[in-house]
Amino acid sequence: MTVTQHVSATVSSPLDRLFAPSSIVVVGASSSPEKLGSVMLDAITRGGDGTVSVFGVNSKADGFHVSLRAATEAHGSAIDLAVLCIPAAATPAALRDAAECGVGAALICSGGFAEAGPEGVALQRELAEIVRTTGIRLLGPNTSGFFRPARTVVSFVPTVEHISVGTVAVVAASGGMNHALSFLLSDAGVGVGLGVGLGNCVDVTNVAVLDHLAGDPTITAIALHVESVDDGEALLDTVRRVSARKPIVAVVVGRTDVSAFAESHTGALATSWKTTRALLTEAGAVVVDSEQQLVDALAVLSRTRLPATANPGIGLVTAQAGPGLMILDDLLAGDVRVPTLDDKVQESLSELLPPLTFQGNPVDTGRPGATFGAVLSATASDSGIDALAVYALAEPDVIDLADVVRRSGVTDQVPVVLGIGGPAVAVAGAASTAAGIGVSVLPSPTALATGVRALVQDSRARALGTDREALPSAAAAPRVVLPADEATAKDLLEALGIATPPRRVCTDRAAAHRALGELGLPVAVKILDATVLHKTEIGGVHLGIRTPGELDAALDALDAIPASAYLLESMAPSGVDLFLGARRDPVFGPIVVAGFGGTAAEAIGDVAIRSHRLTHAAAAAMLDDLQAAALLDGWRGGPVLDRDEFARIAVGVAGYLADHPEISDIEINPLRLTADGLIALDAVIVPTVTTATDEGALR
């Protein structure tokens, strides 16, 4: 479907007086060109559409109002937005003054707050208290501002005036990245409708701006730049809600350890990169790796969006085989489905194309000719095709590709994304024609593939997001007495419907020998102690025990630790070992982590992460994130994972943790995949640390 751009008046929002002010006052205005107050006043005056009343305040300079109250009296009513271009130490008094004068919102440009040490932290807390007690909204501090090109410019970066108008909003953690992304979007012909640099987020956060944008009819897509996350659950809830209405493309900083620099930059600690990316993806955002990928994704999603579909199919039509091969390779690497066209469609194509061209999908047309439009329509007619990716070199004397798309009417069948290679002047003409019919034009094979991948990822995310069936409640499972040993943990797993091996808890050797005769052999013999979380590391696990002599030797070793109780259990058949854990992330709350068993998988990062709100469908698909996911599908005659069974286990464990705040972690490692299904071979429950005494006990 094509995204329609509305230009009607925006719906009333708590942030309208910030982002759509009818009056602005610059506190710290100056006539000296080198001063921030002069630059900002000039930008506001020159960069807007002339409909905003602008005032300057400086009690020490001629030509300005002596106070904010004087500016308010001159205006005749409360001013919407105060821009504070003054030193950090003076901002609390100025902010309080603004609130007392009825100003609706303020923007603080200066730094010197939480990012600058203890004194700055105290100043920032003072700002937060003023916001809390007065209700004034605050953007910043430590931000270069915001802009709505050709409407309202409140930014001290002078080249903002060159950013073209578009329908994409940029919500960036920093003012610098707000401008950097906006310039890229403008240069790509996408344009910007609103660009916001958040700074230190005393009040206005990405959550608040996203909520504002959800109701802004001039915005069709959102770019989200994330450096750190304060309230993870609030961010995810907002992304879920907003992405159901408008696509969000996110880039997350922190692949490496940048926490020290991040703290000096905005006063916030860096958040786990992998967790943030995984949970934003689950919530509905399209997460990319670079700013260029973000631009390519938004070039498409700002103009078109597929219906929510579990696995959209892409038809690839290319006039040159080499670029087509690159696009196909990139799409398949991104797990995009490029289905073979049905026989009837291929028969139609054979009548339109030379016999030696490949026509099964991709469709290689050779140099485009008079039948190109019919080829597009025929390919789009296949029931397995949800969108077309079309690539050709610019040959204006031979074919106007965008005009062919327009005249063919193929956009009435499926969304179309074009890739056109050639000099900028040739591509620009086609892009202008394409824009008129809501079709995006990308400048390279890789860019086209990136845009199409984003289109598919957005569609899939919404399809998973609609799977909000009533999840099975974990409330019926018993409350665990903490601290819990392995036997207690496995009793809980059984109550949640998770298979565990037959076992016996033994408090002396006689009981252990009786258990050996009762259980299927061989057995595992383990130390049973709630304070020992990693039994193998201290020699607390002995495997393959079959005889009384072997049992006595194992018990002797455990008594040397020492052990007050033993756990004997039948050993499971061989299989593929996984781990599944639910834990309380300090930023995002309860999350689910899964991967292949042992510590090595997590060390190399091959894990899948979801929130505790994961749906059954999301849980069933999460292990497909793993690089070695093929091992779960009968690799070399091995067992095949029942993804519904795994989903039931994951949802149950996550739900139990979410319902029981006294528990910090539940880990099943290994969770073995056997020919008979999944079985939990070890389990750990970690209580939430609430006091120093509890923390010491855990250690």
N, C-alpha and C positions, 0 to 999 in steps of 0.2 A: 504494500500500500504506500502511496505517496504521502509524506508528511505535509500537511497544509499549514502554511504560515498565516496566522491571524494578526491583524494590526489594530484590532479594537482596543478600547481602554482596558487596562489591566484590572484584575480582580483585586479588591482591597486586601492588603497584607500588612502585618505588623511592621514590616520593613519598608513600606512605601515611602515614608518620610526620609529614609536613608537613601534608597536607590532611585526614587522618583520625586526628588524635592522640587517644590516651586520656589523656594527661597533658600539661600546659602549665605552663611557668614563665615569669613576667614578670620580667626583670632590669631593675631601675630602677623597681620598683613604688613607689607612693606613696599616701598617704592624703589628699594635697592635691588637691582636685578639678580645679585648673587644670593639673596636671602630666600629661604624656602617659602616664606610667606608671600613674597613677590611672585615667585614661579607658580605657586598654587593659585593665587588670585588671577594671574594672567591666564592660566590653563582653564579655569572655570569660566572666565569671562569670554575667552575666544573659542573654546571648544564646544560650547553648548549650542542649542538651537535658538537662543535668544529669548526663551520664554521664562527663564529663571531669574528672579531678583537676586542680585549679588551685593553683599556688604562687606566692608573691611573694618577690623577693629585693631587699633594700636594707640594706646594712650600717650605714647611718646613721639608720634610722628604726625605731621600735618596731612590733611586730606583724608583722614579716616575717622570713624567714630571712636570716642574715647572709651566706650565700654560696650559690652554686649547688650546691656539694657538700653543704651542709647540707640544702638542699631535696631533693636526690637521696636522701640518707640517710633523710629523713622519708618519702619516697615508698616507699622500700624496693626500688626498682629504677630503671634509667635512665629519664629523662623523655624523652618523644617530641619535644617542640617547645619551644625557648627563644625568647621574644620579647624582643628587646633594645631597650629604650626609654631609651637612654643617649646622651650626646654622641658624635659620630663618632670623636673621638680615642680614646675608651675602648673602642670596639667590637672591635678586633682581639684584645685581651687577653681580653675576655669571650667572644668566639667560640671562641678556643682553649680556654678554661676549659670551655665547654660541650662541646666535642668530647672533652676528656679525661674528662669526667663521663659519657660515653656517650650524650649527647643526639643524637637522630637528625637533627634539622633545626633551623634557626634562621631567624628573620625579623628584619630590621633596618629599623626605621621611619625613623631619622634620615637627614637629608640631610648634605651637606658632603663628598661623595666626588668622583667623576670630573666631576660637573657644576659643581664649585666651584673648579677650578683645579689647579695642580701638586701642592699639598699633599694635596688630596682624591684626586687620581689615585694618589699613593703609598699612601694609606690603602686605596684600593680594590684595588690590586695586592696589598697585604698580606692582605686578606681572601681574595682568589683563591688565594693560596699556601696559606693555612690550609685552605681547602676541598680543594685538590689533595692535600695531604699527610695530611689526617685522614679525608676521606670524608664529613664532615658536609655535609648539603644546606643551601643558603642561598637564601632568597627576599629580594630587595632587593639593596643597601640603597635608601633613598629610596622607600619604598612605604608606603601606608596599610594594606596587609595583604590578607587574603582572608576569605571567609565562605561558609558553607554554611547558608543560612537554616533556622532552627529546629533546627540540629544543632550547628554550631561557628561562632562569630563571633570572628575575630581581626582586628578593624578598629577604628580610633579614631573612625570616623564614627558618631555616636550614632544616626542615623536608619536605620541598616542593619536594625534590628529590624522595620521596616515593609515590607521586601522580602518578597514572597510566594514560597513554595516552588514551583519548577518543574523542568523537565528540561533547561534551557538552561545551558550553562557560558559564562561571559564570561572571555576571556583578553585583558587589555588592557595596553598598554605602560605606562600610568600608572595609579596608584591612583584619581586623579580620574575618568578615563574608565571605569574599572571600575565605580565607583559610579554615574556618570551613566547608563551603558547599563543597569545593573541596575535602577535606579529606573524607567526607561522601560519595560523589559520587564515589570516588576511592575505598573505602571499599566495596561499593555495586556492584563493577564490572562495573560501568558505565564509569568512567574515565572522564578526562577533556582535552579539546583541547586548551582553553584559560581561564585563571582566572584573573580578573581585580578588584582591589580595588580602587574606585574612589577618596576617600578622600574628600577634600573640593571643588572639581569641579570648579576651576578657569576657566578652558578652556574645557577640555575633560569631557563630561557629559555622563550619560547613553544613551542619545539620540545619541551622536556621536559614541559611541561604538556599539550600536545596528545597526546603519547604516553601520558601518564597517563590522559587522558580517553578515549582509544580503548578502554581496558579497563574503564572505569567504567560499569556497566550502568544507573546512575541518570540518565545523561546521554544525551539523544537528539539534540542539536544543539549547535553551538558558535558563539559570536560571537567573532571575532578582530579586535582593534584593533591596527593597525601604525603606528608612527611611524618606525622605522628598522629596518634588517636588518643583522645582523652576518654570519652564515653563511647566505647565500642558498640555496645548494644543499641544505644540511641542512633548511632550512625547507620548500623545495619537495618534497623527498623525503617529509617528514613529512606535509605537506598531501595529497600523492598517496595515501599509505597510509591516513591517517585518514579522508579524505573518501570513500574507497571504502566505509567502514563507517558514517560519520555525516556529515551535511551540515555544512559550515563556511561561514559568512557573514562576509565580511571587509570592513572599511572601512579605507582607507589614507590617512594624512595626508601632505600635501606637494604639493598641486596647484600651489601657488605656492612661492616660495623662502622656506621657514621654517627653513632650516638653522641660522641663528644662535640662534634661540629654542629649537630642538630640542636643540642642543648644551648650552645653559644649563639645559635641563629634565632631561635624563637623561645628558648627557655623550656622546651619540652623534650622529654626523652624519646628516642626512636622506638617505634613499635615493631614487633616481629614482622618482618617483610613477608615471609611465606604465609603466616597466619592471616595477615591483613589482606593479601591478595586473594587467598582462597575464600575467605568469608565475604569479601566484596563480590567476588564472582558468584558465590552461592546466592547472595542477596539480589543479584540481577544486573550488576554492572559488567561491562565488557572491560576486562583488565588487560592493558597492553604493556609492552616492555620499554617503550621509548616515546619521546615527544613526537617523532615523525609518524610512528604507528598511530598515535592518538589523532593526529591530523588526518591521516588516511581513513581511519575508522569514522571520524566525524564527518568527513566529506560525504560519506555514504549515509550514515544514520541521521544526519540532519535533514536529509531529503526523502529518505524512504525507510520503511521498516516492515519486515515480514510479520505475518500473524504468528502467534505463539505456536511453535511446531517442535515436536520432540527431535526430529532429525531431518531438517530441510535438505532437499536435493538441488544441486546447482548444475545448470547447463552451461558449458563453456564453449563459446564460439570464437574462433581465432582465425585471423587472416594470414598469420605467419606462424609456422610450426614451432620455431625456436622459442619465442616469447610464450606461446601457448603451453609448451612443455614446462617452462619455469613456473607459470601460474598453476598448472595442474599439480606439480610437485609441492608447491607451497600449500595449496588447498588440502591435499591428502595428508601432508605432514601435520596440518592443523585439525585433522579428523573431520574434515568437511566431506560430505557424501557427494560424489560425482557419479551418478548412476548411469549405467548403459541404457541408451534410448531403446524403446521397444521397437519391434520389427517393423511395425506400420510406419512409425516416424522415420526410421532409417530408409524405408522404401521411398517415402516422399522426398527425403534429402537426396537420394540417389538420382532423382529426376532433376534436381536443381544444381548438382555439383559435379565436377569432373570425376571420373571413376576411380582415380588413384588416391583421392583424398580420404582421410579418416573421418568416418561419419557416425561412430558409435557413442561419442561423448568422451573427450572433446570432439567438436565438429570443426575440422580444418577446411576452410573454404578455399584456400589458395587466395590469390589476389582478388579482393572483393569486386564484384561486378553487379549487373542489373538484378540478379536473383538474391542479393544479400538480405534484403528485407524479408523475402519469403522464407529464406533459411532460418532467420530469427523466429519467425512465427511458427514454423514447423517444429523447431526445437522446443519452443515454449509450450507447444500443444501436448507434449508428453505429460501424462498425469504424475510422473515422478519428479517433475521439475518445478521448483518453487520460485526460482529466480534465475536470471541470465547474467553471466559475466561475459563481456564482449571485448575483444582486443583487436586493434589494427593500427598500423602505422598511418600517420596523417598523409593523405594523398588528395588534397583539395581538388585537383584537376580530374581525378578519377571518381571520387565518391565523397560526399559529405555524410560521414557516419552518423552524426547526431540527427541530421535531417532524414536519413533513411529510417532510423528508429522512430522518429516522429510520424512519418508517413505510413510506416508498416502497421502502426497501431499495436505493436507488441506489448507496450506498457499497459494496455488494457487486459493483457493475459497474465503477465507476471512482472515484478519489478526488474529493472534492467540497470546494470552498472557498467559503465564504459571505461576502457583503458585505451588511451590514444597516445602513441609515441610520435615525437616530432618536435620541431621548433616551437617555442612558446607562442609565437604569433599565430601559427596554424592551429595549435591546440585551443587557443583562447576563443577563436571563432566558433569551434565546435562546442566548447564548454558553454558558451553563451546560449546557443540554440538548445543544448541539452537542459540547461537550467530552466528554460521555459516550459519543459514538460516534466520537471521534477526528477531528472536523471543526472547522476553524478558522473564526473569525468576525472579519472585518475591518470597520472602522467607516466606510469611505468608498470611493467608486469608485476613487480613486487608490491607496489602500491595498490594495484587492482586486487591482488590476492588478499592483502591486509584488509582492505575495505569489505570484501566479500566475506572473509572469515568473521569480521565483526558483525556483519549482518546476520550470519548464522548463529554466532554465539549469543547475540541478543535474543534471537527467536527461541533458542533452546532454553535460555535462562528463564524466560517468561513461561515457557511450557512447564518447566519444573516447578516454578513458583505457583502455578495454578493447581498443583497437586497438594492441596491443603486438606486432605482427608483427615477425619478424626483419628489421631494417633492412639495406639493402645496405651492406657494409663499404667504407670508403674506404681500407682498408689496402693494396689493390692499386695505388692511385695513387702515383706516385713522390714521394720526398721532394724538396722544392724547395731549391735552393741559394740562400741569402739573402746579401745583399739581392737581391730579384727584380724585374726590369723587367716591363713589360707583356707582352712576348712570352712570357717564362717563365711569368707568371701565366696567360696564355691556354693555354699548353701543359698546365698543370695542369687547367684547366677542361675541356679536351678529354679528358684522361685520366679525368675524372669523368663523362664522357658529356654535356658541355654544348657546344652548338654555338657556334662562333666564326667570324668571317669569314676567307676565304683571305687570307694575309699573307706578307710577306717581310721579313726582318731585313737591313738594308743598312748596311755600314760605310763606304761611299764613294758618290760620285755615280754612278759607272758602274754599280754594283750597283742603285742606285735607278732608273736609267733602264731597265735590263733588267727590273726588277720591274714597271715601268709597262707594259711590253709584254706581260708574262705574266699580269697580274691583270685581272679584269673591271673595266671603268671605269663610273663614276668611282672614284677611290681617295681614301682619307684618308692624309695624310702627317703623322707624329707624331715628336716627339723621343723617343728611347729611352734612358731614364736611370732607374735604380732609385731614385735619390735624389729624383726629382721626382714627387711624389704627385698634384699638381694641375696638369696640363700646360696646360689651357686658360687658366689665370690668368696664365701667363707667355708666352702666344703660341706654345705648343708643339704646336698642332693646326691643320692646314689641310685643309679639306674640299673635295670636288667637283673634284679635280684630274684633268684629262683629257689635257692636252698636255704635251710636253717643256718648253715655255716656262713653263707654269704650275708644273710640277714644279721647275724651276730657281728660280723665284721663291720657292716654298715652302722649298726647301732653303737659299736665301740667308737667309731669315728665321730658320730653325732654327739655322744656323751662327752667327748673331749672338747666340744665347743664352749659350753655344755648345752644339752637339750633337756627340757623339762617334759616334752611330749613329742610324739612322732606322728607323721602322717604317712600311711601306706595306701597306695592306690594302684590299680591295674594300669599298665602302660598301654597307650593308644597305638593303633597301627600307624605305619609311616604315612607321610603326606606332605603337604606344603604348609609351612608354619607362617602364620600372620600374627600381627599384634593389633589389638583394638583397645584404645584408651579413651576415657572421658575425664577431662580435668577442668579446673576453674582458671581460665586465663585472666590475668589481672586487668586486662583492658576490655575483652569481649565477653567475659563471663564463661559459662560452661561451653566447652567445645569438644568435638570428637576428632581423634587422630587415629589413622589406620595405616598399615603398611605391612611389609614382610617382616617376619619375626626376628627378634634379636635387636641389638643396638646398632648394628652397622647400617641398616636401612635408614634410620633416623639421622645418623651421622652424615650420610651422603645426601640427605634431603629428599629421598624417595618416599615421601609420605603424602597422604591425602588428608585434608582438614575440612571439617564442616562445623557449623554451629549446632547447638543443642536443639535448635528448631528445625533441623533437617527433616524433610519429608521422607516417606518411604521410597519414592522414586529417586530422590537425591541420594539417599543412602545406598540404594541398589547400584547407582552409577559411580559412586565415589572411588571405588578401587580401580576404575578405568583410568584414573589420573596417574597411576603408577607406571613407571617405565617398563617394569617387568610384568605387566598385567597379563601377558599371554600365558604365564605360568598357571593362571587360574582357570584356563579353558581347555584342560586336558593335554597340556604340553607333554609330548612323548609318552602318551598313554597314562598320564597322571590323572588325578581327580579333577572334576569340573565343579567350580563354585556355583552353588545355587544362590544367585544374587538376592533373591527374595528372602532367603533364610538369613543371609548376612545383614540385609536391611532391617529385618525384624530385631536382630540382636543389637545392632548399632542404635536404633531408635529406642529400644528398651533401656539400654545402659545409659544413654544420654538423658532420657526422661527421668530415670531414677536419680541421677546426680543432680539434675536441675531441681528436683523436688526435695532434696535433702542437703541443705546448706552446711550441715555438720561434716559432710564428706568433701574432701578436696580433689581426690583422684580415685578413679576405678580403672585398673589396668588388667587386661587379659593378654598374657604373653608367655607362651604362645597360644594362639587360637588356631588349632590345627585343622586344615582342610583334608579330610579323608574321603575314601570312596563312599562312606556312609553319611557324610555331611561334616559339619563343623563341631569341634569339641574343645572346650576350654581346659588346657593342661595346667595352667598356673593363673592365679588371680591375686591381686593386691588391692586393698582398700586403704587409702591414706586419709586420716581425719584432718579437718580444717584446723590450722593452727590459730588459736585465739589468744593465747597467753604465752609469756616467756617460758613458763613451766612446760606447757605443751610442746613448744618448739624444741626445748632441750630433750624431751622424751623422744621426739621423732628422730633426733640425731643419735 
